[in-house]
Structure formats: C-alpha cells, structure tokens
Amino acid sequence: MTLQEIIADIHALNEDLEVYERKYGVLSETFYELYLSGEEPEEETWVLDWADWAGAYKILLRRQEQNLRNDRIKIL
C-alpha cells in the first residue's frame, strides 16, 4: 500500500468507528479492550455490529502501525 492509501484508509476507518461509538456510547479503544477480554453484547442483535466494529478497529491499528513504520523510514 502507498502512504496515501494508508492515510485514506485511516480516515475512512475513523469515520466508520465514529458511527459505532455514537451508536453504543463507547470509544473504540475501550470497546476493543472489552471485546478482547470476552465481553458479550447485551443484545443479540448487536453481535454483527460488534464483530464489524472489532474488525474495523483491528485494521485501523494495523494501518496506524504501517503509517508509523513509513514515518520512521523517512526519518532514517
């Protein structure tokens, strides 16, 4: 991926995550920690949202790491 694609992905993912954060009233970082610890959704209808939310957040973390690596390479 190019740096521009990584940055575009980061912006798009942040927009997606904001929708979930507003819907459930929890920041993605907090949600993801709970999700990884095995927290179950209160409503069965939330299961698909939670899976999508966790997946989007995991991709965001990867893209941020890719961006950080690119920044480090530029500095060196």
N, C-alpha and C positions, 0 to 999 in steps of 0.2 A: 504494500500500500504506500502511496505517496503521502507526504506530510499533509498536503491539502485534503486528501481523502480521510486521513485520521482525524484531522480537526473538524471536518464536516460531520463525520460520524459522532464525535464527541458532542457537538452542538445538537444534532438530531436526537441522540440518546438522552441528553439532559432535558429536552422538550418532552420526550416520552415519559421519562421518570417523573417529571413535574406533574403530569396528569395523574399518575398513581399516588403521588404524595398528597395532592389536593383531595383526591377521592377518599383516601384512607387516613389522612391526617397524621402521617408519619414520614419523616425524612427517609430517603432511600438507604442511607448508611445504617440507620437504626433498624429499619426493616430487614436489611440483608443480614445483619448480625443475628437477629431473632430467627430468621429463616434458616440460617446455617445451624443454629442451635436446636432446630427441630420444632420451632413454634408452629402450631397448626392454625389455619384461618378459622375465625369464629363462624363463618357461614360457608356452607359447601359451595355456594355459587362464587366464592372468592378464589377457589383453588386455581382456576386457569389464569386469573389476573396475577396471582402470587407467583406462579411459575413464569409467566411472561416478564413480570417485574424483576424477579431474581435473575432471569436470563439477560435482560437488558442491562441490569446493574453490573453483572459479571463482564459483559462485553465492554461496558464503559471503563471498568477497571483495567482491562487489557489495553484498550485504546489509550488511556492515560499513561500506562507504562510504555507503550510504543512511542508516544509523544515525548516522554521523559528521556528515553534512550536516544531519540533523534536529537533532542536538545543537547545531551551530553556529547554526542558525536560532533556536533557543530562547535562546541567549546574546545574540544581537543584539537 
